[in-house]
């Protein structure tokens, strides 16, 4: 084992310390095989609570990774105070620390996948209020109406929108007017018979027409 280990016991009977020390060293060796660790501190204690007779054990594992990044995992045993309960708590604490070490290693190597952009919904503009810089989108799948502000429309295309324009949009949290679009992309101007780039035009929601919306 090449990793510097600092192991301390607090209020732990000496009869338990030998087995605890052995498990700590074995668990640390397991982490050492696949992680770049600078040091490890382990504290094993039996908290003193005079009003309780079955004080659990507490294990704290602190691992330092370059560059000086500290990861901490804490686990407690059950109400049982036997050796097996203590050793199980040590193993759980090291398993938790190991998960943190692996995740930190992936982030450091750049293995963590970038968040995928939110799914774009397809809708059609059903009402516009240009003077007040907002309007409403009707979702083509659910039929739900979504509030849209001018600032959400990309490329300064708000002035190009008309009732019947097809758009793709994402939603954010609900605002004062219900569900609100956070990003809106213009897809088709009204009257276009086919979709762009080989995509078929999408029919408006059932029962919708410009005349009905006026």
C-alpha positions in Angstrom: 0.0 0.0 0.0 1.6 3.2 -1.2 -1.1 5.7 -0.1 -0.3 7.5 3.2 -2.9 6.4 5.7 -3.9 8.2 8.8 -6.1 6.0 11.0 -7.6 7.1 14.3 -9.9 5.5 16.9 -12.1 7.3 19.3 -13.8 5.6 22.3 -13.3 2.3 20.5 -12.4 -0.8 22.6 -9.0 -2.2 21.9 -10.5 -5.6 21.1 -12.1 -4.1 18.0 -9.2 -2.1 16.7 -7.2 -4.9 15.2 -10.0 -6.1 12.9 -10.9 -2.6 12.1 -7.3 -1.7 11.1 -7.1 -4.8 8.8 -10.4 -4.0 7.0 -9.4 -0.4 6.5 -6.1 -1.3 4.9 -7.7 -3.9 2.7 -10.4 -1.5 1.5 -7.8 1.2 0.8 -5.7 -1.2 -1.2 -8.8 -1.9 -3.4 -9.3 1.8 -4.1 -5.6 2.3 -4.7 -5.6 -0.1 -7.7 -7.8 2.1 -9.9 -7.5 5.6 -8.5 -4.9 8.4 -8.2 -5.1 9.2 -4.5 -2.7 11.4 -2.5 -3.7 10.4 1.0 -6.5 8.9 3.1 -7.7 9.7 6.6 -10.0 7.4 8.5 -11.7 8.0 11.8 -13.5 5.2 13.6 -15.4 6.2 16.7 -18.1 5.2 19.1 -20.0 8.4 20.0 -20.8 8.8 23.6 -24.5 9.2 24.4 -25.2 8.6 28.1 -29.0 8.3 27.5 -28.5 5.4 25.0 -27.3 1.9 25.7 -26.7 0.8 22.1 -24.4 3.5 20.7 -23.6 2.9 17.0 -20.2 3.2 15.4 -19.4 6.0 13.0 -16.8 5.7 10.3 -15.4 8.8 8.4 -13.3 8.3 5.3 -11.6 11.3 3.8 -9.7 10.8 0.6 -7.5 13.5 -1.1 -7.1 13.5 -4.9 -5.0 15.8 -7.0 -5.1 18.7 -7.1 -5.8 18.8 -3.4 -9.4 17.7 -3.9 -11.0 16.2 -0.7 -13.8 13.7 -0.8 -15.6 12.6 2.4 -17.9 9.7 3.1 -19.5 9.0 6.5 -21.4 5.9 7.5 -22.8 4.6 10.8 -23.4 1.1 12.1 -26.7 -0.2 13.3 -27.7 -0.2 16.9 -25.6 -3.3 17.3 -22.2 -2.8 18.9 -20.5 -6.1 17.8 -17.4 -6.3 15.6 -19.3 -7.4 12.5 -21.5 -4.3 12.7 -18.4 -2.1 12.9 -16.6 -3.8 10.0 -19.7 -3.5 7.9 -19.9 0.2 8.5 -16.2 0.5 7.5 -16.9 -1.3 4.2 -19.9 0.9 3.5 -18.0 4.0 4.1 -15.2 2.9 1.8 -17.7 1.9 -0.9 -19.2 5.3 -0.7 -15.8 6.9 -0.9 -14.9 4.7 -3.9 -18.0 5.9 -5.8 -16.9 9.5 -5.3 -13.4 8.7 -6.3 -14.5 7.1 -9.6 -16.9 9.9 -10.4 -14.1 12.5 -9.7 -11.8 10.5 -11.9 -14.3 10.5 -14.8 -14.8 14.2 -14.5 -11.1 14.8 -14.5 -10.6 12.7 -17.7 -13.6 14.4 -19.4 -15.5 11.2 -19.6 -18.7 12.6 -18.2 -21.2 13.0 -21.0 -22.4 16.5 -21.7 -26.0 17.2 -21.0 -28.1 16.6 -24.0 -30.1 19.6 -25.1 -33.8 19.6 -24.1 -36.2 17.9 -26.5 -37.8 20.4 -28.9 -41.6 20.3 -29.2 -43.4 21.1 -32.4 -46.2 23.6 -32.3 -48.1 26.3 -34.3 -48.6 29.9 -33.5 -52.3 30.4 -32.6 -52.4 34.0 -31.2 -50.0 36.9 -31.5 -49.9 40.2 -29.8 -47.0 42.1 -31.5 -47.5 45.4 -29.7 -47.1 43.6 -26.4 -44.4 41.3 -27.7 -45.9 38.0 -26.8 -48.1 35.2 -28.2 -49.3 31.6 -27.7 -48.1 28.3 -29.2 -50.4 25.3 -29.6 -48.5 22.1 -29.1 -49.2 19.7 -32.0 -49.2 16.6 -29.9 -51.0 17.6 -26.7 -53.0 20.6 -28.0 -51.8 22.6 -24.9 -51.3 26.3 -25.3 -47.9 27.6 -24.3 -47.1 31.3 -23.5 -44.3 32.8 -25.6 -42.4 36.1 -25.2 -40.5 37.9 -27.9 -37.3 37.3 -26.1 -37.7 33.5 -26.4 -37.7 33.6 -30.2 -34.3 33.0 -31.6 -32.6 35.0 -34.4 -34.8 38.0 -33.9 -37.6 36.2 -35.8 -40.5 37.4 -33.6 -41.5 39.9 -36.3 -41.6 37.1 -38.9 -44.2 35.1 -36.9 -47.8 34.9 -38.0 -50.8 32.9 -36.9 -50.2 29.5 -38.4 -46.4 29.6 -38.3 -44.9 26.3 -37.3 -42.2 26.4 -34.6 -40.1 24.2 -32.5 -39.8 25.2 -28.8 -38.7 24.2 -25.4 -40.5 24.9 -22.1 -39.3 26.3 -18.9 -41.0 26.4 -15.5 -44.6 27.7 -15.5 -45.0 31.4 -15.3 -47.9 33.7 -14.5 -49.6 32.7 -17.7 -49.1 28.9 -17.3 -46.5 26.9 -19.3 -43.9 29.2 -20.9 -41.6 28.7 -23.9 -38.0 29.3 -23.1 -36.7 28.9 -26.7 -38.6 29.2 -29.9 -37.3 28.4 -33.4 -39.3 29.3 -36.6 -39.9 26.2 -38.7 -42.3 27.2 -41.5 -44.2 30.3 -42.5 -47.9 29.9 -43.1 -49.0 28.4 -46.4 -45.8 26.3 -47.0 -46.9 23.0 -48.4 -43.8 20.9 -47.4 -41.3 20.9 -44.6 -37.8 22.1 -44.8 -34.8 19.9 -45.6 -37.1 17.0 -46.7 -39.2 17.1 -43.6 -43.0 16.9 -44.2 -45.1 19.8 -43.2 -47.1 19.1 -40.0 -50.8 19.7 -40.0 -52.2 22.2 -37.4 -54.1 20.9 -34.4 -57.5 19.4 -35.1 -60.2 22.0 -35.4 -57.8 24.9 -35.6 -57.9 27.6 -38.2 -56.9 31.3 -38.3 -60.5 32.3 -38.8 -61.5 30.4 -35.6 -58.9 32.2 -33.6 -60.0 35.7 -34.5 
